[in-house]
């Protein structure tokens, strides 16, 4: 949909056209929910955040001037809401204990249970690591790698040059991978200590 | 991390071959690149969570739950007029609970409406009734008891009382002023204070006019007499000899008597009968 069509769609929504609003919800509802989910990693929170985003969107429709893609504008309108939730989750440290259910909805179904279990564990590690990197890196990774937004859409939403978006994305990927590796190594050490403890207990 | 070549290549959109070439030469970037690839592989393997149907339904209901900022203006105006329907009022309240700007605007408008009205002054009702347009068909009694006539009666009564040398307040009290109606009392109070003011103003004006007249008569008369005497008794003007400029060309310094103002010329004293 071109920006002219999007502008027309927004204009019809402002006039109170129910069909236009339904079209807007169907077009962006799934995407907004996915973004909200990645920022919260909890179904109820994601639903609540999505509703907040759409409420804010509806109340601010008059601000959209068609200057850039609607999805980027939606992101720019809802960015503070997402970041606020993200910070709250980080403060609560609930990101570090991502539940099985929260991860399962993100995995493509596979027949092999062992492979599924491995993927689940890696995904959990991914989100735990994501909670440890700085916000400006985490949000770029969420928007680009988890939600597939284009560089220019992210740049317009976050008011950043495209080069900065790419640079941050590269650093975000490297940081997350580094955190995952560190966790693996710590677990390995912890596992070794546990084995030693069991062995020592057996000797005693 | 000291080498940022991998990041530079990524931002520049370099080909995978260029990345590989640098990784082979830089151990630090080889590790960094491998970690970034692993992270990307992890996220690539995930799918987007699907939104529940209940959420879609809730999102579709939003226009019936709230109102936009531009729509809020009209609803606030309707609410101030008391013409807002309950459904719109709920939408407006929902919006105001989230929008600080609209809340401030609505609050200011409501506050303006709720400002306390100032108490009217006591003479206002009399003035207003006096300013009422006169009807042609009014009867004699209605005219005689109109607001203006009441004021005129009050003026007249106060004037008579004052001319008789009585204290209007004491007379009014003795005459049962307290038992009069509010409007009549107000009219009498206004008339009393107004007469006092006007008499004071007249007195001041008269005194000022008298003073001006006296000054004018005295000043002009004195000036006229002096001029006439001066014309009659004025001696022939003496030709003053040319003298050198003071302090120059060897001329002697002028004595203090020579420094006299124009009006201070030496004249012969007037006879006693002409002195004013």
Interface residues (C-beta under 8 A of the other chain):
Chain A: X14 X16 X18 X21 X22 X25 X26 X29 X30 X31 X33 X34 X37 X43 X46 X47 X50 X51 X54 X55 X56 X58 X59 X60 X61 X62 X105 X106 X107 X108 X119 X122 X123 X126 X141 X145 X146 X147 X163 X166 X167 X169 X170 X171 X173 X174 X176 X177 X178 X180 X181
Chain B: X6 X7 X10 X11 X13 X32 X34 X35 X36 X37 X38 X39 X40 X42 X43 X44 X45 X46 X47 X48 X49 X50 X51 X52 X54 X55 X56 X58 X59 X60 X62 X63 X65 X66 X67 X68 X69 X70 X95 X98 X99
